[in-house]
Every structure is written in structure tokens, then in C-alpha cells.
Amino acid sequence: MQMIFLGIIFMVQAWLIFSVISIFAGTIGNRITQRPGIDKYINWGKAGIFTVIGVKLSLSHK
């Protein structure tokens, strides 16, 4: 019974935390994308991240 109760508490807590994070992420994301010209920097950042991941994968020995 205690494990079920603790599991329910954990699920409610996780749902609340992830809901708050998603609301804040959506709000911040909307504010960022409404600024003109910021999408160019976002695309450059994404390209840089994928380039680093690609280079790291190509140089891995496994």
C-alpha cells in the first residue's frame, strides 16, 4: 500500500513539474521567436550543435 501511495505522489509531482516547465518553455519560446532576426542565430546554433555531434560521432572508435 505504501509503494502505491508513494508512486501516486511521484506521478503527481512529476506531472506538476513537467507542466510548469512546459508552460515556461512555451512562453519563453514565443517571446524569442517573436523577435525579428533571432531565427538566424537559432539556426546557426542548431547547425553548430549538429556539426559537433557529427564530428564527435565520426571520430569515435566504437
Beta strands, then each sheet from edge to edge (+ up, - down):
end
